[in-house]
């Protein structure tokens, strides 16, 4: 699956993304939205996906026995600063003691050399 001109194939799908613009992908018969997103290396965690101007929910029919699950969006750890995932050490007496002990250990090692 790759980006091709719209006239190259009958199963062409146009993907429009902020910062990328308009791209046309020729997909095989039976391809899914997931196939398109994979081919385009598109991420949807922080966006909303529309098909022909309607949200996915408006296009997807429900079927008898289908289980629908709604979960909160998870922040991508790579997008956040690592410090935000573990908290701050600033003004933490235990951390200050640890830093002092490490510094003392380094100084003692220098003195031995």
C-alpha positions in Angstrom: 0.0 0.0 0.0 1.5 3.3 -1.0 0.6 6.8 -1.9 -0.3 7.0 -5.6 -2.1 9.5 -7.9 -5.9 9.3 -7.7 -6.2 8.1 -11.3 -3.9 5.1 -10.8 -6.4 2.8 -9.1 -10.1 2.4 -8.5 -9.7 1.8 -4.7 -8.2 5.1 -3.9 -8.7 6.8 -0.6 -7.7 10.4 0.2 -6.2 11.1 3.6 -5.9 14.7 4.8 -3.7 15.5 7.8 -2.6 18.7 9.5 1.1 19.3 8.6 1.1 16.7 5.9 -1.8 17.8 3.6 -3.7 15.7 1.1 -2.4 12.2 0.2 -4.1 9.6 -2.0 -3.5 5.9 -1.2 -4.4 3.0 -3.5 -5.6 0.2 -1.2 -6.5 -3.4 -2.0 -10.1 -4.5 -2.1 -11.4 -5.0 1.5 -8.8 -2.7 3.1 -9.9 -1.2 6.4 -9.3 2.2 8.0 -6.6 0.5 10.1 -4.9 -0.5 6.8 -5.0 3.1 5.6 -3.6 4.5 8.8 -0.8 1.9 8.9 0.2 2.6 5.3 0.2 6.3 6.0 2.0 5.8 9.4 -0.7 8.1 10.8 -1.3 8.3 14.5 -4.8 9.0 15.9 -4.2 9.2 19.6 -4.5 13.0 19.8 -7.0 13.5 17.0 -10.4 12.6 15.8 -11.0 10.6 12.6 -13.7 11.6 10.1 -14.9 9.8 7.0 -16.5 12.0 4.4 -16.9 14.7 7.1 -18.6 12.4 9.6 -17.1 10.9 12.7 -16.3 7.2 12.6 -19.1 6.5 15.0 -21.6 7.7 12.4 -20.2 5.3 9.8 -19.8 2.1 11.8 -23.0 0.0 12.1 -23.5 -2.0 15.2 -24.3 -5.7 14.9 -26.1 -8.2 17.1 -23.7 -9.5 19.8 -21.1 -6.8 19.2 -19.3 -5.5 22.3 -18.5 -1.8 22.4 -15.9 -0.6 24.8 -15.1 3.0 25.7 -11.7 3.7 27.3 -10.0 6.9 28.2 -7.2 8.2 25.9 -3.7 7.3 27.2 -1.0 10.0 27.1 1.9 9.0 24.9 4.9 8.7 27.2 7.2 9.8 24.3 5.3 13.1 23.9 5.7 14.0 27.6 8.8 15.0 29.4 10.2 12.0 31.4 10.2 14.1 34.6 6.4 14.4 34.4 6.0 10.6 34.6 7.9 10.2 37.9 7.3 13.5 39.7 9.8 16.1 40.9 12.7 15.7 43.3 13.0 19.4 43.9 13.0 20.2 47.7 12.8 16.5 48.6 15.0 16.0 51.7 15.6 12.3 50.8 16.8 13.1 47.4 19.0 15.9 48.7 20.6 13.4 51.1 21.1 10.9 48.3 22.8 13.6 46.2 25.1 14.6 49.1 26.0 10.9 49.7 26.9 10.4 46.0 29.0 13.5 46.0 30.8 12.5 49.1 31.4 9.0 47.6 32.9 10.6 44.4 35.1 12.9 46.5 36.4 10.0 48.6 37.1 8.0 45.4 39.1 10.9 44.0 41.1 11.2 47.2 42.0 7.5 46.9 43.3 7.9 43.4 
